[in-house]
Amino acid sequence: MIFFSGGTGPTSDSGWGCMLRCGQMVLAQALLLLHLGREWRWKEGLKQPAAYYRVLHCFLDQKDCLYSIHQIAQMGVGEGKAVGQWYGPNTVAQVLRKLSLFDDWSSLSVHVAMDNTVVIEDIRKLCLTSSTKPHEHEPCERYSEQGASYRSSWRPLLLLVPLRLGLTDVNTAYISSLKACLTSPYSLGFIGGQPNSAHYFIGFVGEELLFLDPHTVQPAVDVSDDDMMGETGEMTNADCSYHCMHPPCRMDMSQLDPSIALGFFCCTEHDFDSWCEHIRTVMCGNQLPMFELVTTRPKHWPPFVLPSGPSDQAGGADFTAIEKPFERFYDSDEEFEILHL
């Protein structure tokens, strides 16, 4: 793959693209839930619904595909990351939020919580804003068991919560909260991993995390639009590279790097209300919660400004963690604020 028309730049994401690929994974899972529903399963060799190929097309290694590694890398330049530079979870989350503004088909609300705080008021403002195009979200709504009032107003939410759970290692006090978040029916897992080696974590067994590993170098899939939309049978071999052909890997929780970004998907407003109740229950049972869930924006924060469209890249979601000089010296990853221990 070539990033620039002049033929310059990286031709592979080997050695630097693992966190970008993990970001693609968590977003792709949200889009599959949105357009195909939770009960859908991919089976090798079978023709899939048209929506599946449309989702897949968003992630092809081509410049004109919305969520391609090209688009993510180029958008990351605005976050201070040069093409080919390694990303942290927070940078990937911010880039995905910006790219989602161009996705009229999904009309997805991507919110990145900052300063370890999820503000309910901000999310409602974001998700209850009108979309410029009609929604096509029947599969998602079907398993959410909600009525027409939810379908007509709420834009599906992808919530990303970047966190740092310790200085150099994960503080064991957060482990129970992390497990509880992974058991939520709205969980998409989280992205993180080990220093300079990113993974997509999808669950746990005992004290081991289950994860998908993007560190498999393979040629980019190059197929025609007709194949991608499922009009022929030639796509079945090509799309295998987008799916895991082996069981998830395992990692002891003690080996996890403390910089992570949790992912949650709420298709309806009722889903979001249920998620809030689940998180309140989880946090109340832990003396050291991973993040705060508050009703309104803290008074010392700047106002929340809704993005008006793709041209409005800033908006309220660009709010960054409030810098505390006495903490910055100890923060090994400048994208995060250390949680008070």
matplotlib code that plots the C-alpha trace (Angstrom):
import matplotlib.pyplot as plt

x = [0.0, 1.2, 0.2, 1.0, 0.3, 4.0, 4.9, 6.6, 5.9, 5.4, 4.3, 3.6, 2.3, 4.6, 6.4, 4.1, 0.5, -0.6, -2.5, -4.2, -5.3, -6.7, -8.7, -10.1, -11.1, -13.1, -14.8, -15.6, -17.2, -19.4, -20.4, -21.2, -23.4, -25.1, -25.8, -26.1, -27.1, -25.5, -26.7, -25.0, -22.0, -19.5, -19.0, -16.3, -17.4, -20.9, -22.3, -22.9, -25.5, -24.8, -24.3, -21.4, -19.5, -20.2, -18.7, -15.7, -15.2, -14.7, -11.5, -9.8, -6.2, -7.0, -6.9, -10.5, -11.9, -13.3, -11.6, -8.5, -5.1, -4.3, -7.1, -6.3, -2.6, -3.3, -5.8, -3.3, -1.0, -3.5, -3.0, 0.8, 1.6, 3.7, 2.8, 4.7, 4.9, 3.5, 0.2, -1.2, -4.9, -6.0, -4.7, -6.4, -9.7, -9.5, -8.8, -11.7, -14.0, -13.0, -13.3, -16.8, -18.0, -17.7, -19.8, -23.3, -24.3, -23.7, -24.5, -22.6, -21.9, -18.3, -17.6, -14.1, -14.2, -11.4, -9.9, -11.2, -14.7, -17.8, -20.4, -23.9, -25.2, -22.6, -23.4, -27.1, -26.5, -24.3, -26.6, -29.9, -28.8, -30.5, -28.7, -28.6, -29.5, -32.0, -30.8, -30.4, -30.1, -32.8, -30.6, -29.2, -32.7, -34.1, -32.0, -32.2, -36.0, -36.9, -39.8, -40.0, -39.4, -35.9, -35.3, -36.4, -34.1, -31.1, -28.0, -26.0, -23.1, -19.6, -18.0, -14.3, -12.7, -8.9, -7.4, -4.1, -4.3, -0.9, 2.6, 4.5, 2.2, -1.5, -2.6, -4.2, -6.9, -8.4, -8.6, -12.0, -13.5, -11.8, -13.3, -16.8, -16.6, -15.7, -18.8, -21.2, -23.5, -22.5, -18.7, -16.6, -13.5, -10.5, -7.4, -4.0, -1.3, 2.3, 4.9, 5.0, 2.8, -0.9, -3.7, -7.5, -8.8, -12.2, -12.7, -11.0, -10.8, -9.7, -6.7, -5.9, -7.1, -8.3, -7.1, -6.8, -3.3, -2.9, 0.8, 0.3, 1.8, -0.1, -0.7, -3.5, -6.7, -7.5, -11.0, -13.5, -16.5, -18.8, -17.1, -17.2, -20.9, -21.6, -22.8, -20.4, -18.9, -15.2, -15.0, -15.2, -11.4, -10.4, -12.4, -10.8, -7.9, -10.3, -11.3, -9.5, -8.8, -7.5, -8.6, -7.9, -4.5, -4.1, -2.1, -1.8, -3.3, -0.1, 1.6, -0.8, 0.5, -1.5, -2.5, -5.8, -9.0, -12.3, -14.9, -18.7, -21.6, -25.1, -27.5, -30.4, -31.0, -32.4, -29.1, -27.2, -29.4, -28.8, -25.0, -25.0, -26.8, -24.3, -21.3, -22.7, -23.1, -19.5, -18.0, -19.9, -18.4, -14.8, -12.9, -10.7, -13.0, -11.3, -13.3, -16.1, -19.6, -21.2, -24.5, -23.3, -20.0, -17.7, -17.9, -14.2, -14.5, -15.0, -18.5, -19.4, -19.7, -21.3, -19.5, -21.6, -20.1, -16.9, -15.4, -15.8, -13.0, -12.8, -16.0, -16.4, -14.9, -11.5, -11.3, -8.1, -7.1, -6.5, -2.8, -1.5, 2.2, 3.0, 1.7, 3.2, 6.7, 5.6, 3.4, 5.2, 2.6, 1.8, -1.6, -2.9, -3.4, -2.4, -5.4, -5.1, -3.9]
y = [0.0, 3.5, 6.5, 9.3, 9.8, 10.5, 7.0, 8.0, 6.9, 3.5, 0.6, -1.5, -0.9, -3.6, -2.2, 0.7, 0.0, -2.4, 0.1, 1.5, -2.0, -2.5, 0.7, -0.7, -3.8, -2.2, 0.2, -2.7, -4.6, -1.6, -1.3, -5.0, -4.8, -1.7, -3.0, -6.8, -7.3, -9.2, -12.6, -12.4, -14.7, -14.9, -18.3, -19.0, -19.7, -18.3, -15.3, -12.5, -9.7, -6.6, -4.6, -6.9, -6.1, -2.4, -2.5, -4.5, -1.9, 0.8, -0.9, -1.9, -0.8, 1.8, 5.6, 6.2, 3.8, 5.7, 3.8, 2.5, 2.7, 5.4, 7.6, 6.9, 7.7, 10.9, 12.1, 11.3, 14.0, 16.5, 14.8, 15.3, 11.8, 11.5, 8.7, 5.7, 6.8, 4.5, 5.5, 5.3, 4.3, 7.9, 9.1, 6.3, 7.1, 10.7, 9.9, 7.5, 10.1, 12.6, 10.1, 9.0, 12.5, 11.5, 8.3, 9.3, 5.7, 4.6, 8.0, 6.8, 9.1, 8.5, 10.1, 10.0, 10.6, 12.6, 13.3, 9.9, 11.2, 10.2, 13.1, 11.8, 15.2, 15.5, 12.1, 12.8, 16.1, 14.2, 11.3, 13.2, 15.6, 15.1, 13.3, 14.7, 11.3, 8.6, 5.8, 2.2, 0.5, -2.2, -5.1, -3.1, -2.0, -5.5, -7.0, -3.8, -4.4, -0.8, 1.1, 3.6, 6.5, 5.4, 4.6, 8.0, 10.2, 8.4, 8.0, 4.9, 5.5, 4.3, 5.4, 5.2, 5.8, 6.2, 5.5, 5.0, 2.4, 2.9, 4.3, 1.5, -1.5, -1.9, -1.1, -4.4, -2.3, -1.7, -5.4, -6.1, -3.0, -3.9, -7.4, -6.0, -3.7, -6.6, -8.4, -5.6, -6.5, -3.2, -3.9, -3.9, -4.8, -2.5, -1.7, -1.6, -4.3, -4.1, -1.4, -0.9, -3.9, -3.3, -5.9, -5.9, -7.4, -9.0, -10.8, -12.7, -16.2, -16.2, -13.9, -14.1, -11.6, -12.9, -10.8, -10.6, -10.0, -7.9, -8.8, -10.9, -9.4, -10.3, -8.7, -6.1, -7.4, -5.9, -6.7, -4.9, -3.0, -5.6, -8.3, -6.2, -5.7, -9.4, -9.5, -12.4, -15.3, -14.2, -12.4, -15.5, -16.2, -12.5, -11.7, -14.5, -12.2, -10.0, -12.7, -14.8, -18.3, -19.4, -19.1, -15.8, -15.4, -15.1, -12.8, -12.6, -9.3, -8.4, -8.1, -5.5, -2.0, 0.6, 2.7, 1.4, 2.6, 0.9, 0.6, 0.4, 0.4, 1.6, 1.3, 3.0, 5.5, 2.7, 0.8, 3.8, 4.2, 0.5, 1.0, 3.9, 1.7, -1.1, 1.3, 2.9, -0.6, -1.5, 1.7, 1.7, -1.7, -0.5, 1.8, 2.9, 3.3, 3.4, 6.4, 8.7, 8.8, 12.2, 13.7, 17.2, 18.6, 19.9, 23.6, 24.2, 22.4, 24.5, 24.3, 21.2, 22.1, 19.7, 19.1, 20.5, 18.2, 16.8, 20.4, 20.9, 18.8, 20.4, 20.4, 19.7, 16.2, 17.7, 18.7, 17.2, 16.2, 19.1, 19.3, 19.1, 20.0, 18.0, 14.8, 15.4, 14.5, 11.0, 10.4, 8.1, 8.5, 12.2, 11.2, 10.3, 11.7, 9.5, 8.4, 9.5, 6.5]
z = [0.0, -0.9, 1.3, -1.2, -4.8, -5.5, -4.4, -1.2, 2.3, 4.0, 1.9, 5.0, 8.5, 10.0, 13.1, 13.7, 12.8, 15.5, 17.5, 14.4, 13.5, 17.1, 16.6, 13.4, 15.2, 18.0, 15.5, 13.1, 15.9, 16.7, 13.0, 12.8, 15.9, 14.4, 10.9, 11.4, 15.0, 17.9, 16.7, 13.3, 12.8, 9.9, 8.3, 5.9, 2.3, 2.7, 1.0, 3.5, 3.7, 1.7, 4.9, 5.8, 2.6, 3.0, 6.5, 5.2, 2.4, 5.0, 6.3, 3.0, 2.7, 0.2, 0.4, -0.4, 2.2, 5.2, 8.0, 6.1, 7.8, 5.3, 6.6, 10.2, 9.7, 7.8, 10.3, 13.1, 11.7, 13.1, 16.5, 16.3, 15.1, 11.9, 9.4, 10.6, 14.2, 17.0, 18.4, 21.9, 22.7, 23.2, 19.8, 18.0, 19.8, 18.9, 15.2, 15.0, 16.4, 13.8, 10.9, 12.1, 11.2, 7.5, 7.9, 6.9, 6.4, 10.0, 11.6, 14.6, 17.6, 18.7, 22.1, 23.7, 27.4, 28.8, 32.3, 33.4, 33.4, 31.4, 31.3, 30.8, 29.7, 27.0, 25.5, 25.5, 23.6, 21.1, 20.5, 20.4, 17.7, 14.3, 11.5, 8.0, 6.5, 7.5, 9.7, 8.5, 11.9, 12.0, 13.1, 16.0, 17.1, 16.9, 19.6, 21.7, 22.2, 22.1, 20.5, 17.7, 20.0, 20.5, 16.9, 15.7, 17.9, 19.3, 17.3, 18.2, 20.6, 20.4, 23.7, 24.1, 27.6, 27.5, 30.9, 32.6, 35.3, 37.0, 36.5, 34.8, 35.8, 36.2, 39.8, 41.0, 42.7, 39.2, 38.2, 39.6, 37.9, 34.6, 34.8, 35.6, 32.6, 30.3, 31.5, 30.5, 27.6, 26.0, 26.2, 23.1, 25.1, 25.1, 23.2, 24.8, 25.2, 26.1, 25.4, 21.7, 21.1, 20.9, 21.2, 21.2, 24.4, 24.3, 27.6, 30.4, 32.0, 35.6, 35.8, 32.1, 29.4, 26.0, 23.1, 19.3, 18.0, 14.9, 14.4, 11.3, 8.2, 5.0, 1.6, 1.4, 0.0, -3.4, -4.8, -6.9, -5.6, -7.0, -5.0, -1.9, -2.1, -2.4, -6.0, -6.9, -5.0, -5.5, -2.1, 0.1, 0.0, 0.3, 3.4, 5.4, 6.3, 8.1, 10.6, 13.2, 12.0, 15.4, 19.1, 21.0, 22.6, 26.4, 28.6, 32.4, 33.7, 35.4, 32.0, 30.7, 30.0, 32.1, 29.1, 27.7, 26.1, 27.0, 24.3, 24.8, 22.2, 23.0, 20.1, 21.9, 24.7, 26.8, 26.2, 27.4, 30.5, 31.3, 30.8, 33.3, 35.9, 35.3, 35.7, 38.8, 40.4, 39.4, 40.6, 43.9, 44.8, 44.3, 46.5, 43.5, 40.4, 37.0, 35.9, 37.0, 35.7, 36.3, 35.3, 34.3, 33.1, 35.9, 36.3, 35.6, 32.2, 29.0, 27.4, 25.4, 21.7, 19.3, 16.0, 13.2, 10.5, 9.1, 8.7, 12.4, 13.7, 17.1, 19.0, 22.6, 22.4, 21.7, 25.4, 26.7, 30.2, 32.5, 33.1, 36.6, 36.6, 39.7, 37.9, 34.5, 35.7, 36.5, 33.5, 31.1, 28.4, 27.7, 26.3, 29.8, 33.2, 36.1, 38.2, 41.8, 43.8]

ax = plt.figure().add_subplot(projection="3d")
ax.plot(x, y, z, "-o")
ax.set_aspect("equal")
plt.show()
